[in-house]
Amino acid sequence: MLILFFGAVSFVGAPYVPSQKKYIKRVFKHLELGSDDVLVDVGSGDGVVLRVASRFGARAVGYEINPVLVLISKLLSFGDRRVTVSLENSWSAKFPSETTIVYAFSVTRDERRLLKLMQREANRLQKPLKLLCHASPLQSIEAADVYEAYHLYIFHPLQLKKA
């Protein structure tokens, strides 16, 4: 039953693929993530990205549609005041006004939705937002930085006409 549930959830969002701490730590060090940052993880899974971001001093907000993963994430992050996890569909979420960087395990099929989400939020917040993608690089926008398997993109308000 649990496998069926995880499979059904992957039709709405990306499949659950746990991120590895050692790679996340390296890219966050490379980006100099710190206490001035608020990281949003779209599809935060078990919350490993959130917990690593918190260790770098950043505030971390996760959106996850799988209630089992939200529970696991909340349990593993218990007591960390810089980590917040919500049972919410990230495609319709509104990022905190302090958001500086968004993390996504990107899959090619969701590129258009991810571009729309980022541009919508950059427009709404009226400030540039960074997007750190792991896995599939975006095809329709050029990366500002590439580090190992991570691609960093910057979205400025009113940047993409078709978003």
C-alpha positions, -999 to 999 in steps of 0.1 A, spaced: 0 0 0 28 24 9 45 18 -25 13 25 -43 9 57 -24 45 69 -32 39 60 -68 6 79 -70 23 110 -54 50 109 -81 24 116 -108 18 151 -92 54 159 -84 89 145 -90 96 110 -77 112 107 -43 149 105 -47 168 113 -14 196 139 -18 230 130 -4 244 153 24 280 153 12 270 168 -22 246 192 -7 272 204 17 297 210 -11 273 230 -33 261 251 -3 297 258 6 304 267 -30 274 291 -30 284 305 4 249 298 18 245 315 51 224 332 77 212 359 53 196 332 32 161 317 32 161 285 12 128 270 -1 129 234 -11 101 224 -36 94 188 -30 114 186 2 111 148 7 127 137 40 141 172 46 178 165 42 183 197 21 165 217 48 186 203 76 219 209 58 208 245 49 200 251 85 235 239 95 249 266 72 228 291 92 200 296 66 164 295 73 149 266 54 113 261 42 101 229 26 70 221 6 61 184 2 29 167 -10 36 133 5 23 132 42 46 103 51 76 123 40 64 154 58 61 134 90 96 120 85 110 154 78 93 170 108 106 142 131 142 144 117 141 182 120 125 183 154 138 211 176 155 230 147 138 264 147 153 273 113 135 245 95 98 246 85 80 218 66 45 222 51 22 196 36 16 217 5 18 215 -33 48 236 -42 33 245 -76 7 266 -59 28 277 -28 37 313 -21 73 316 -10 82 336 21 90 372 13 126 367 25 133 338 1 167 341 -16 172 306 -31 150 278 -42 162 241 -44 146 216 -67 154 181 -78 145 189 -114 130 165 -139 126 174 -176 89 169 -176 84 196 -150 107 223 -165 78 245 -178 60 243 -144 93 251 -125 100 281 -148 65 294 -143 67 290 -105 101 308 -103 90 336 -125 57 340 -108 74 343 -74 102 366 -86 75 389 -100 53 386 -69 82 392 -45 97 419 -68 133 407 -64 157 382 -80 155 346 -69 181 319 -73 171 284 -84 195 256 -76 186 225 -96 200 191 -91 198 164 -118 183 176 -151 196 211 -162 169 234 -176 169 236 -214 153 270 -219 174 292 -197 211 295 -193 227 286 -159 245 313 -141 268 287 -124 274 250 -127 289 230 -98 291 193 -101 256 180 -108 240 214 -97 229 242 -120 222 277 -106 197 300 -124 187 335 -115 152 348 -121 146 385 -122 111 401 -120 95 402 -154 124 383 -170 105 356 -189 77 367 -211 60 333 -214 61 324 -177 
